[in-house]
Amino acid sequence: MAISRDKKQALVSELSELLGSAKMTVFAHYDGLTVADIQKLRRAAREQGVTIKVVKNRLVRVALSQNESLKGADTSSLTGQLLYAVSSEDEVAPAQALANFAKTNEALELVGAFSAEGKLLVTDEVKALATLPSKNELIAQVLATLSSPLNDVMSGLSGNLHALLDGVEAKAA
């Protein structure tokens, strides 16, 4: 059933706003997935702060052309039945959400992505992004690395202090 021109315009404006605020937009072929599978994917993605949209590629092209940063994006790979995973918070989350779902559902196949700057990423780059740790995990790793020397100094000082106190206690006894 065809949708009216007004609904298309509303959908394009919503998409344009969503894509404009996105740090990363990943798209994948979903041919062969059931509606129940797509609902599972949407639930899993929502937990990671990712929005899943199933929209006609032509409408996505129009939405991309209305956005200044995405206007010059290469849209040649937007063919076939595609779904779009969008995140405005984390660059890696859309790729991870789709890649994790694709592990159990072979019908989902990553195609590419658009960065916030409008650069087209190919499948291999998206798969590489999916293997990266999340933003919070990276922050935790950096903090652990920064606090490691301080912890080493504290353990060294506390070990020497305990040895000194044990020696004083032994002399006193």
C-alpha positions in Angstrom: 0.0 0.0 0.0 1.4 3.3 -1.0 1.8 6.1 1.5 0.6 9.6 0.8 2.9 12.5 -0.1 2.3 14.2 3.2 3.3 11.0 5.1 6.4 10.7 2.9 7.3 14.4 3.6 6.8 13.8 7.4 8.9 10.6 7.2 11.7 12.4 5.3 11.8 15.3 7.8 12.0 12.8 10.7 14.7 10.8 8.9 16.6 14.0 8.1 16.6 15.0 11.8 17.5 11.5 12.9 20.4 11.2 10.4 21.6 14.8 11.2 22.0 14.1 14.9 23.5 10.6 14.3 27.2 10.0 15.1 27.0 6.8 12.9 24.4 5.3 10.7 24.9 1.6 9.7 22.8 -0.1 7.0 22.3 -3.8 6.4 20.4 -6.2 4.1 17.6 -7.8 6.0 16.0 -10.0 3.3 14.9 -13.2 4.9 14.3 -11.9 8.4 10.8 -12.3 9.8 8.9 -9.5 11.5 9.5 -11.2 14.9 13.3 -11.2 14.2 13.3 -7.5 13.4 11.3 -6.8 16.6 14.0 -8.7 18.5 16.7 -6.7 16.8 14.9 -3.4 17.6 14.6 -4.4 21.3 18.3 -5.4 21.5 19.4 -2.3 19.7 17.2 0.0 21.9 19.1 -1.3 25.0 22.3 0.0 23.4 20.8 3.4 22.5 20.4 2.5 18.8 17.3 3.2 16.7 16.4 0.8 13.9 14.5 2.1 10.9 13.2 0.2 7.9 12.6 2.8 5.2 12.7 3.0 1.4 16.2 3.8 0.1 14.8 6.6 -2.1 13.4 8.4 1.0 16.8 8.0 2.8 18.5 9.6 -0.2 16.1 12.5 0.0 16.7 12.9 3.7 20.5 12.7 3.2 20.3 15.4 0.6 18.5 17.7 3.0 21.2 17.5 5.6 24.3 19.8 5.1 26.9 17.4 6.4 25.5 14.3 4.7 24.6 16.0 1.4 27.6 14.9 -0.5 27.5 11.3 0.8 27.9 8.5 -1.7 24.6 6.6 -1.8 25.5 4.1 -4.5 25.4 1.2 -2.1 21.8 1.9 -1.0 20.2 -0.9 -3.0 17.9 -3.7 -2.1 16.0 -4.1 1.2 17.9 -2.2 3.8 17.4 -1.4 7.4 19.2 1.5 9.1 20.7 1.5 12.6 21.3 5.0 14.0 22.9 6.3 17.2 23.3 9.8 18.3 25.4 8.9 21.3 28.0 6.3 20.3 29.8 5.8 17.0 30.3 2.1 17.5 26.9 1.0 19.0 25.0 0.7 15.7 27.7 -1.5 14.1 27.9 -3.6 17.3 24.1 -4.0 17.6 23.8 -5.3 14.0 26.9 -7.4 14.1 25.8 -9.1 17.3 22.4 -9.9 15.8 24.0 -11.1 12.6 25.9 -13.7 14.6 22.7 -15.6 15.2 20.8 -14.6 12.1 22.6 -15.2 8.9 19.9 -13.3 6.9 21.2 -10.0 8.3 24.2 -8.8 6.2 26.1 -5.6 7.0 26.5 -3.4 3.9 28.1 -0.1 5.0 27.7 3.0 7.1 27.7 6.8 7.0 29.7 8.7 9.6 28.5 12.0 11.0 30.8 13.8 8.5 29.1 12.1 5.6 31.9 9.6 4.8 30.8 6.2 3.4 32.3 3.3 5.2 32.4 -0.1 3.5 31.5 -3.5 5.0 35.0 -4.3 6.2 35.3 -1.0 8.0 31.9 -1.5 9.7 32.9 -5.0 10.8 36.1 -3.6 12.2 34.1 -1.0 14.1 31.8 -3.7 15.5 34.8 -5.4 17.2 35.9 -2.2 19.1 34.9 -1.9 22.7 32.1 0.5 23.6 32.7 4.1 24.6 32.3 3.3 28.3 34.6 0.3 28.1 37.3 2.5 26.4 36.9 5.2 29.1 37.3 2.5 31.8 40.4 1.1 30.1 42.0 4.6 29.9 41.2 5.3 33.6 42.7 1.9 34.6 45.8 2.7 32.6 46.1 6.1 34.2 45.6 4.9 37.7 47.9 1.9 37.4 51.2 3.7 38.3 49.6 5.4 41.3 48.3 2.0 42.5 51.9 0.5 42.0 53.4 3.3 44.0 50.9 2.9 46.8 51.4 -0.8 47.0 55.2 -0.3 47.1 55.0 2.2 49.8 52.5 0.3 51.8 54.6 -2.9 51.5 57.7 -1.1 52.8 55.8 0.5 55.6 54.4 -2.9 56.7 58.0 -4.3 56.6 59.2 -1.4 58.7 56.4 -1.9 61.3 57.0 -5.6 61.4 60.7 -5.0 62.1 60.0 -2.4 64.8 57.5 -4.9 66.4 60.0 -7.7 66.3 62.7 -5.5 68.0 60.2 -4.4 70.6 59.3 -8.0 71.5 
